[in-house]
Amino acid sequence: MRLTVDGQSFDIDVDPDMPLLWALRDLVGKTGPKFGCGIAACGACTVHVDGQPVRSCSLPVGQVDGAVTTIEGIGTADRLHPVQQAWLEEQVAQCGYCQAGQIMSAVALLDEVADPSDADIDNAMGGNLCRCGTYPKIRSAIRKAAALKTAGL
């Protein structure tokens, strides 16, 4: 099957029931999405399929119909995505394990809602768990990213 990830096409020979997460990590080499729970409950594996956040640990690769974007595909070393920039400025990450999924969910939120309310943030981020408890910093970073995005940075 053919899989488009971060703008690049990959031909992979895989059981269509394999979770997308393992195809991304083991066959395509994208290690940003993490295995956290395997049941789509923690969000560490979040990627986008055609711009929509999905839990790659529970989505069979054979059901992927669209372009996949991972954390590796949203910014560059020369120009971080506004969410990545805000995450750094707000010093969100502690252990960092959940951060790729958190960032991907935040990117999807800001693609839909330019100036999210607390309720919007809670709704969009509610399925992402952080064992370090950085939720206040995550909320602050999302607000900062919204401002950066509005300013065109």
Buried (B, 14 or more C-beta within 10 A) or exposed (E): EEBEBBEEEBEBEBEEEBBBBBBBBEBBEBEBBBBBBEEBEBBBBBBBBEEEBBBBBBBBBBEBEEBBBBBBBBBEEEEBBBBBBBBEEBEBBBEEBBBBBBBBBBBBBBEEBEEBEEEBBEEBBEBBBBEBEBBEBBBBBBBBBBEBBEEEE
